[in-house]
Amino acid sequence: MSRSSTPHFTTSYEVVVFSENDPDDPKNWSQRRKDWILAMICILAFVGVFGSSIYAPGQGQIRQLYGVSTTTANAGLSLYVAGLGVGPLLCPLTEMYGKRKPYVISWVLMIVAITPSAFAENIVVILVFRFLTGFCAACSLNTGNSIVADIYPSSLHALSHSITIFVLSALTGPCFGSLVGFFVAAHSRRQLWVLRVHLFFAIALIPVVLMLPETYPPAILASRAKKLRKRGKGNARAAHELHGKTILQVVQGHILRPLAMIVREPIVQGAAAWISLGYGIIYFYFEAYPVVFIEQHGIPFQLCGLMFLAVTLGMVLAVLPYTWLVQTFRRLPLLGIERVGTDPKELNLKVVLSACILLPLALFWFAWTSEDETHWIAPALAGIPFGYSSIMVFFAFLSYSSHTYGVYSSSANAANTFVRSIVASAFPLFGTPLLNNLGTKWGLSLFGFLSIGLLPVPLIYIRYGAALRERSYFARQAREVAACMHEQVNVVLAGDGTQVAVVDGQSGLDQDNV
């Protein structure tokens, strides 16, 4: 163990680190344990977002029980989705306390928030606590990707595969929430059992939340250092504890930077526009499907949710061959758009063109088969290309943003989450008036025209993406941070009036036990 003897050093620390094959390092955990962790976070994300849409079939009950307007009843869905967007910006707990504590705390608070809305006799209470429920559910929806990154820090294939499964779980949650909600609402006309079912699901998953291990390496090392200090090594510290962030720095990284990226970054703006459109239409469908299938095609109320299985099938068809599709579209020449020597980041983005073309086709298909002159199976099958397009847009643009912004990818994702959730929260509010005024054919076609208007976005990225990344302030800053990361670590460990020695935390604990 080496120590510097520079006279101006006044404080001495021993920095706790992982050994090469440390069993407590998440990347060294067994594959079975990693699979269990992935399964747990997928279930939690599924149920977290499941609660948003299970409410939609009960909106008719809300109107009857409380004598409110359609817009007020629909606000319960919108406020939940808005909470999902605000939560990640205002709760930067994972960086300060690790991943497990925020999961446990937010899940318990989510149960607390669901309870008043499930049993209240007041519409204001229901709406307020719907927003708070979405706010608390945001942790399960937005922390899963970083947990996957903790357990697969060096395996890009395993990381990509696991994130794909996690995102599929999160995006299919609303579809199954609606499916269950129609069955529940059909048999509980006088009470809001749609919200109580969500409450029971959340309570049933408390053991899963408690079994979730800590996966954030700095938090694990901080726990080790704390144990060493209790055993007499009062100078033991994890590396990040030597340069802990102030509240202002946390706010800047988690709130101000994502908001600045929304304003300043064309890549974030274009990705957010496409993802917000696809995500918003999913929630618009919760208002449109009852009109199309129940009112215009005579489908029984409780069976309406089954129509969302086509959307789920489309999502699965995008996920299973995703890697093959990316490789296939990389080889597809785009004459007049693609340049010689195009960067791999832009080559990987080409797969999104399939979704950007299929999305308007799916919307027009659904719109012009929505009335009763066609069999109900025709609009139902339109959900397959829509499901494929919505999740493919999600995967491709988020991946492109992550590769563009590197160490700032979490800020780019937070910006995207905020925009898509706020935009999607508005769709249920104007959905019913839009369909009443324009009808299902032109009302649904409107979104087809919007998606056509966004078609140039991926083409611009493919042709000019390298130039946009080069001129991007945050992308350039992220590259500079990554380039000097090792230098900064050395400065942190050797400067600032602090004397340090790097020690293996596990061996330190073993020595104390001896």
C-alpha positions in Angstrom: 0.0 0.0 0.0 1.6 3.2 -1.1 1.0 6.6 0.4 2.1 10.0 -0.8 4.3 12.0 1.5 3.6 15.5 0.0 3.7 17.9 3.0 0.5 19.8 2.2 -1.7 16.8 2.5 -3.8 17.1 5.7 -6.3 14.3 5.4 -5.6 10.6 4.8 -8.1 8.2 3.3 -8.2 4.6 2.2 -10.3 4.2 -1.0 -12.4 1.0 -1.1 -12.6 -0.7 -4.5 -13.7 -4.0 -6.1 -11.1 -6.7 -6.6 -10.9 -8.2 -10.1 -13.3 -11.1 -9.5 -15.1 -9.6 -6.6 -18.3 -11.6 -5.9 -20.1 -8.4 -4.7 -19.4 -6.6 -8.0 -22.7 -6.8 -10.0 -20.9 -7.6 -13.2 -19.5 -10.8 -11.6 -22.8 -12.1 -10.4 -24.1 -15.4 -11.8 -26.2 -15.4 -14.9 -29.1 -16.9 -13.0 -29.0 -14.0 -10.5 -28.9 -11.5 -13.3 -31.8 -13.2 -15.0 -33.8 -13.0 -11.8 -33.0 -9.3 -11.4 -34.1 -8.6 -15.0 -37.3 -10.5 -14.3 -38.0 -8.5 -11.2 -37.5 -5.1 -12.7 -39.6 -6.1 -15.8 -42.5 -7.1 -13.5 -42.2 -3.9 -11.5 -42.1 -1.7 -14.6 -45.0 -3.6 -16.1 -47.2 -3.1 -13.1 -46.1 0.5 -12.6 -47.3 1.5 -16.1 -50.2 -1.0 -16.0 -51.8 1.3 -13.5 -52.0 4.1 -16.0 -54.3 2.4 -18.5 -56.4 0.1 -16.3 -58.2 3.4 -15.3 -59.4 4.1 -18.8 -62.2 1.5 -19.0 -63.6 3.0 -15.7 -63.9 6.5 -17.0 -67.6 5.9 -17.8 -68.1 4.9 -14.2 -66.4 8.1 -13.1 -68.8 10.2 -15.1 -71.8 8.4 -13.7 -70.7 8.2 -10.1 -69.5 11.8 -9.7 -71.5 13.6 -12.4 -68.4 15.1 -14.1 -67.6 15.8 -17.7 -65.7 13.5 -20.1 -62.7 15.7 -20.0 -62.6 15.6 -16.1 -63.0 11.8 -16.1 -60.2 11.5 -18.7 -57.9 13.6 -16.6 -57.3 10.7 -14.3 -55.4 8.9 -17.1 -53.6 12.1 -18.2 -52.4 13.0 -14.7 -51.0 9.6 -14.2 -49.0 9.8 -17.4 -47.9 13.3 -16.5 -46.6 12.0 -13.1 -44.5 9.4 -15.0 -42.8 12.3 -16.8 -42.2 14.6 -13.9 -41.0 11.9 -11.5 -37.6 11.2 -13.2 -36.8 14.9 -13.2 -37.6 15.6 -9.6 -36.4 12.4 -8.0 -32.6 12.1 -8.6 -32.4 9.6 -5.7 -30.6 6.8 -7.4 -27.4 8.8 -7.8 -27.4 9.8 -4.1 -28.7 6.6 -2.5 -28.3 3.8 -5.0 -31.0 1.9 -6.8 -32.6 -0.3 -4.2 -33.7 2.3 -1.6 -35.5 4.5 -4.2 -37.2 1.4 -5.5 -38.5 0.4 -2.1 -39.5 3.9 -1.0 -41.2 4.8 -4.2 -43.1 1.5 -4.4 -44.4 1.9 -0.8 -45.4 5.5 -1.6 -47.1 4.3 -4.8 -49.2 2.0 -2.7 -50.0 4.8 -0.3 -51.0 7.0 -3.2 -53.2 4.3 -4.9 -55.2 3.7 -1.7 -57.1 7.0 -1.5 -57.9 7.1 -5.2 -59.2 3.5 -5.1 -61.6 4.1 -2.1 -62.3 7.8 -2.2 -65.7 9.3 -2.8 -64.4 12.5 -4.2 -63.2 13.2 -7.7 -60.6 15.8 -6.7 -59.0 13.2 -4.4 -59.0 10.6 -7.1 -57.3 13.0 -9.6 -54.7 14.4 -7.2 -53.6 10.9 -6.1 -53.6 9.6 -9.7 -50.9 12.1 -10.4 -49.0 11.2 -7.2 -49.3 7.5 -8.1 -47.8 8.1 -11.5 -45.1 10.2 -9.9 -44.1 7.3 -7.6 -44.4 4.7 -10.3 -41.8 6.6 -12.4 -39.0 5.0 -10.5 -39.9 1.5 -11.6 -40.2 2.6 -15.2 -37.1 4.7 -15.5 -34.5 3.0 -13.2 -34.6 -0.4 -14.9 -32.3 0.6 -17.8 -29.6 1.7 -15.4 -29.9 -1.5 -13.3 -29.3 -3.5 -16.5 -26.3 -1.3 -17.2 -25.0 -2.1 -13.7 -25.1 -5.8 -14.2 -23.9 -5.8 -17.9 -21.3 -2.9 -18.0 -19.0 -4.6 -20.5 -21.3 -6.9 -22.6 -23.0 -4.9 -25.3 -24.9 -7.8 -26.6 -26.3 -8.8 -23.2 -27.0 -5.2 -22.4 -28.9 -4.6 -25.6 -30.9 -7.8 -25.3 -31.8 -7.1 -21.6 -32.9 -3.5 -22.3 -35.0 -4.7 -25.2 -36.9 -7.1 -22.9 -37.3 -4.4 -20.2 -38.6 -1.8 -22.7 -41.0 -4.4 -24.1 -42.3 -5.1 -20.6 -42.8 -1.3 -20.0 -44.6 -0.7 -23.3 -46.9 -3.7 -23.2 -48.0 -2.8 -19.7 -50.6 -0.2 -20.9 -52.0 -2.7 -23.4 -52.6 -5.4 -20.8 -53.8 -2.7 -18.3 -56.6 -1.8 -20.7 -57.4 -5.5 -21.4 -57.8 -6.2 -17.7 -59.6 -2.9 -17.1 -62.5 -3.7 -19.5 -63.2 -7.0 -17.8 -63.1 -5.5 -14.3 -65.2 -2.4 -15.2 -67.8 -4.6 -16.9 -68.5 -6.4 -13.6 -68.1 -3.6 -11.1 -70.5 -0.8 -12.2 -70.9 0.9 -8.9 -67.3 0.9 -7.5 -63.9 1.7 -8.9 -62.5 -1.8 -8.8 -60.2 -0.9 -11.7 -58.1 1.1 -9.3 -58.4 -1.5 -6.5 -57.0 -4.2 -8.8 -53.9 -2.1 -9.4 -53.6 -1.6 -5.6 -53.7 -5.4 -5.0 -51.1 -6.0 -7.7 -48.8 -3.4 -6.2 -49.2 -4.9 -2.7 -48.6 -8.4 -4.0 -45.3 -7.3 -5.4 -43.9 -5.9 -2.2 -41.8 -9.1 -1.7 -40.3 -8.6 -5.1 -39.3 -5.1 -4.3 -37.7 -6.2 -1.0 -35.8 -9.0 -2.7 -34.3 -6.6 -5.3 -30.5 -6.3 -4.5 -28.5 -3.1 -4.7 -26.8 -3.0 -8.1 -25.2 0.5 -8.1 -21.5 -0.1 -7.6 -20.8 3.2 -5.8 -23.5 2.4 -3.3 -22.1 -1.1 -2.7 -18.7 0.3 -2.1 -20.0 3.0 0.2 -21.7 0.2 2.2 -18.4 -1.6 2.4 -16.6 1.5 3.5 -19.2 2.1 6.2 -18.6 -1.5 7.6 -14.9 -0.9 7.6 -15.3 2.3 9.5 -17.4 0.4 12.1 -14.6 -2.1 12.5 -12.0 0.6 13.3 -10.9 1.9 9.9 -12.2 5.4 10.3 -10.6 6.7 7.1 -12.2 4.1 4.7 -14.2 5.7 1.9 -15.7 4.8 -1.4 -14.2 6.9 -4.2 -17.3 8.9 -4.9 -17.6 9.8 -1.2 -14.4 11.9 -1.6 -16.0 14.2 -4.1 -19.7 14.0 -3.2 -22.0 16.2 -5.3 -23.8 19.1 -3.8 -27.5 19.5 -4.1 -27.0 22.2 -6.7 -24.9 19.8 -8.8 -27.5 17.1 -8.5 -30.2 19.5 -9.6 -28.1 20.7 -12.5 -27.4 17.2 -13.7 -30.9 15.8 -13.3 -33.2 18.8 -14.0 -31.4 21.7 -15.7 -29.3 19.6 -18.1 -32.2 17.6 -19.5 -34.3 20.7 -19.9 -31.4 22.5 -21.6 -31.1 19.5 -24.0 -34.7 19.8 -24.9 -34.1 23.4 -25.9 -30.7 23.2 -27.5 -30.3 19.7 -29.0 -31.8 19.0 -32.5 -31.1 15.2 -32.0 -33.0 15.2 -28.7 -35.8 17.3 -30.2 -36.3 15.0 -33.3 -36.1 11.8 -31.2 -38.6 13.2 -28.7 -41.0 14.2 -31.4 -41.2 10.7 -32.9 -41.3 8.9 -29.6 -43.9 11.3 -28.2 -46.1 10.7 -31.2 -46.0 6.9 -31.0 -46.3 6.9 -27.2 -49.1 9.5 -27.3 -51.1 7.5 -29.8 -51.1 4.5 -27.5 -52.9 6.6 -24.9 -55.1 8.1 -27.6 -56.2 4.6 -28.5 -57.6 4.1 -25.0 -60.2 6.7 -26.0 -60.5 5.6 -29.7 -60.9 1.8 -29.3 -64.2 2.0 -27.3 -65.6 4.3 -30.0 -64.4 2.1 -32.9 -65.1 -1.3 -31.5 -67.9 -0.9 -29.0 -70.0 1.9 -30.5 -69.3 1.3 -34.2 -68.7 -2.4 -34.5 -70.8 -3.7 -31.6 -68.1 -5.5 -29.7 -69.2 -6.3 -26.1 -67.7 -3.9 -23.6 -65.7 -6.4 -21.7 -64.0 -7.8 -24.8 -62.8 -4.4 -26.1 -59.5 -4.8 -24.3 -58.7 -7.9 -26.3 -58.2 -5.7 -29.4 -55.0 -4.4 -27.8 -53.4 -7.9 -28.2 -52.7 -7.0 -31.8 -50.7 -4.0 -30.7 -48.8 -6.3 -28.3 -48.1 -8.8 -31.1 -46.7 -6.1 -33.2 -44.3 -5.1 -30.5 -43.1 -8.7 -30.0 -42.6 -8.9 -33.8 -40.3 -5.9 -33.6 -38.3 -7.2 -30.6 -37.6 -10.8 -31.6 -35.7 -10.0 -34.9 -34.4 -6.6 -33.8 -30.7 -7.4 -34.2 -31.3 -9.0 -37.6 -33.4 -6.0 -38.7 -30.6 -3.6 -37.7 -28.0 -5.5 -39.6 -30.3 -5.9 -42.7 -31.1 -2.2 -42.8 -27.4 -1.3 -42.3 -26.7 -2.9 -45.7 -29.7 -1.1 -47.4 -28.4 1.7 -49.7 -30.2 5.0 -49.5 -29.3 6.7 -52.8 -29.1 10.5 -52.6 -29.3 10.4 -48.7 -26.6 8.2 -47.4 -23.0 9.4 -47.8 -19.9 7.3 -48.4 -18.3 6.4 -45.1 -21.4 7.0 -43.0 -20.8 6.6 -39.3 -22.1 3.3 -37.7 -24.3 5.4 -35.4 -26.3 6.6 -38.5 -26.1 3.2 -40.1 -27.8 1.6 -37.1 -30.5 4.3 -37.2 -31.6 3.2 -40.7 -33.8 0.5 -39.2 -36.2 3.2 -37.9 -37.2 3.9 -41.5 -39.3 0.8 -41.5 -41.3 2.1 -38.5 -41.5 5.6 -39.8 -43.1 4.3 -43.0 -45.4 1.7 -41.4 -46.7 4.1 -38.7 -48.7 6.3 -41.1 -49.9 3.3 -43.0 -51.1 1.6 -39.8 -52.9 4.8 -38.8 -54.6 5.2 -42.2 -55.5 1.5 -42.2 -57.1 1.9 -38.7 -58.9 5.1 -39.6 -60.5 4.0 -42.9 -61.7 0.7 -41.6 -62.9 2.1 -38.3 -66.6 2.4 -39.2 -69.2 -0.4 -39.4 -69.0 -0.9 -43.1 -66.0 -3.1 -42.5 -65.6 -6.2 -40.3 -64.1 -5.5 -36.9 -61.1 -7.7 -37.6 -59.8 -5.1 -40.1 -59.2 -2.2 -37.7 -58.1 -4.7 -35.1 -55.3 -6.1 -37.3 -54.1 -2.5 -37.9 -52.7 -2.7 -34.4 -50.0 -5.1 -35.5 -48.0 -2.6 -37.7 -48.8 0.2 -35.2 -47.3 -1.9 -32.3 -44.2 -2.7 -34.4 -43.7 0.9 -35.4 -44.2 2.4 -31.9 -41.7 0.2 -30.2 -39.2 0.3 -33.1 -39.2 4.1 -33.0 -38.6 3.9 -29.3 -35.7 1.5 -29.6 -33.9 3.1 -32.5 -34.1 6.8 -31.4 -33.2 6.1 -27.8 -30.2 4.0 -28.9 -29.1 6.8 -31.2 -29.4 9.4 -28.5 -27.5 7.2 -26.0 -24.6 6.7 -28.4 -24.6 10.4 -29.3 -24.4 11.7 -25.7 -22.4 9.0 -24.0 -21.9 9.9 -20.4 -24.9 12.3 -20.7 -27.2 9.7 -22.1 -29.2 9.5 -18.9 -29.9 13.2 -19.2 -31.0 12.7 -22.8 -33.3 9.9 -21.8 -34.7 12.0 -18.9 -35.4 14.8 -21.4 -37.1 12.3 -23.7 -39.1 10.8 -20.9 -40.3 14.2 -19.8 -41.4 15.3 -23.2 -43.1 12.1 -24.3 -45.0 11.7 -21.0 -46.2 15.4 -21.0 -47.2 15.1 -24.6 -48.9 11.7 -24.1 -50.8 13.0 -21.1 -52.6 15.5 -23.3 -53.8 12.9 -25.8 -56.7 11.5 -23.6 -57.9 15.0 -23.0 -58.5 16.0 -26.6 -59.1 12.5 -27.9 -62.9 12.4 -27.3 -63.6 15.9 -28.6 -61.4 15.2 -31.6 -63.3 12.1 -32.5 -66.7 13.7 -31.8 -65.9 16.7 -34.1 -64.0 14.9 -37.0 -65.2 11.3 -36.7 -63.0 8.3 -36.5 -61.9 8.4 -40.1 -60.5 11.9 -40.2 -59.7 12.1 -36.5 -57.4 9.1 -36.7 -56.1 10.2 -40.1 -54.8 13.4 -38.5 -52.1 11.5 -36.7 -51.2 9.7 -40.0 -50.6 13.1 -41.6 -48.5 14.2 -38.5 -46.3 11.1 -38.9 -45.8 11.8 -42.6 -44.7 15.3 -41.6 -42.0 13.8 -39.4 -40.6 11.5 -42.1 -37.7 13.9 -42.9 -36.3 13.6 -39.3 -34.6 10.2 -39.6 -33.4 11.0 -43.2 -31.8 14.3 -41.9 -30.1 12.3 -39.1 -28.8 9.7 -41.5 -27.3 12.3 -43.9 -26.3 15.1 -41.5 -26.1 13.2 -38.2 -22.3 13.3 -38.0 -22.3 17.1 -38.5 -25.1 17.5 -35.9 -23.2 15.5 -33.4 -20.0 17.4 -34.0 -21.8 20.8 -33.5 -23.8 19.6 -30.5 -22.7 21.3 -27.3 -23.6 18.4 -25.0 -22.3 15.7 -27.3 -19.0 17.5 -27.5 -18.9 18.0 -23.8 -19.7 14.3 -23.2 -16.8 13.3 -25.5 -14.4 15.6 -23.5 -15.6 14.2 -20.2 -15.1 10.6 -21.5 -11.6 11.4 -22.9 -10.3 12.8 -19.7 -12.1 10.6 -17.3 -9.0 8.7 -16.1 -7.2 11.9 -15.7 -10.0 13.3 -13.6 -10.0 10.2 -11.4 -6.3 10.6 -10.7 -6.9 14.2 -9.8 -9.7 13.3 -7.4 -7.6 10.6 -5.8 -4.3 12.5 -5.6 -5.2 16.2 -5.2 -7.5 18.5 -3.3 -5.5 18.2 -0.1 -6.4 14.6 0.4 -4.0 11.7 0.8 -5.4 8.3 -0.4 -4.5 4.7 -0.7 -6.5 2.3 -2.9 -7.5 -0.8 -1.0 -9.6 -3.9 -1.8 -12.8 -3.5 0.3 -13.5 -7.2 0.4 -10.0 -8.2 1.6 -10.3 -5.4 4.2 -13.4 -6.9 5.6 -11.9 -10.4 5.6 -8.9 -9.1 7.6 -11.2 -7.5 10.1 -13.1 -10.7 10.5 -9.9 -12.6 11.2 
